């Protein structure tokens, strides 16, 4: 997992439709399209699952915590490295 993977993510805004009763609250939501995440992460990761009843893809957002954390760590290291270069001048 790296920042390159996270950079492929495309945040989206959407409204739920009426296909699943109770989800359509008429509000605008922010997240990711399950199809995009499935393409980026592949079948081996549990970020995208399929609902047994509806067969719709679902995003397991808690599964994004680790790759996002890893990306923050990578960026922090890059900042630290750049600060060291700047401070040597």
N, C-alpha and C positions, 0 to 999 in steps of 0.2 A: 504494500500500500504506500502510495506516495502522493505528493502534491500534484503530480501529473494526472492521476486518476481523479482527484477532487476537482481539478480544473476542467474536466470533461462534464461535470454535473451542470445541468441546466435548470436552475430554479424556475418554477412556473406558478402562475396563479390560476385558479379554477373554481368552478362551482360544481357541487355534486348534482347529479341528475336524479330522476325519480326511479331509476332501475332498482335501487336498493331502498326499501321503505325505511324512513327515519333518518337517512343521511342528508337529504336535501333540506338544509336550513335556510336556503336563500342567500347565504353569506359567501363572500369571496374568501377562499382559502389559499395558503401558500404551501408549496411543497415541491415534490418531484414527480414526474410521470414514471409509473412503475415500468413501463416498457423501456424507457431510457435507461433506468438503473439496471434492468436485466441485461441490456446490451453492454453496458459499461462493466459491470461486475461479473457477468456470466451466470451460469447455472449452479456453480459450486458454492456461492454465497447465499445466505438466508435473508438477504436484504429484501428480496421480492418473494412473496409466497402467493399461492392461489387459494382462494376461499373455497372450501369443499362444497358449500351449498350453491353459491352463485357462479363459481368458476372464474370470478373476476380476480385480477392481480391486485395484490395489496402490498404497500410499502411498510416494512418494519423499520420505522425511523430510529429506534434505539440501536439498530445494527450499524447505523452511520456514525455513532459516537466514536468508535475506535479509529476508523480511517480519518475522521475529522481531527481527532486528537493527534494522530501521527503526523498529519499535515501541519498542524500548528507547531509541533515539535521540530519538524524540518525547517519551517520558516524561522523559528526562534534561533536555530543553529546558524542559519544563513545570516540573520541580523547580527548575531554575536561575532561571526567571522568577519563581517563587513566592518563592525565597530572596531575590531582589533586592527584591521588594515588601516582604517582612518586614524586611529590613535597612534600608530607607528609613524605617521607622517609628521 
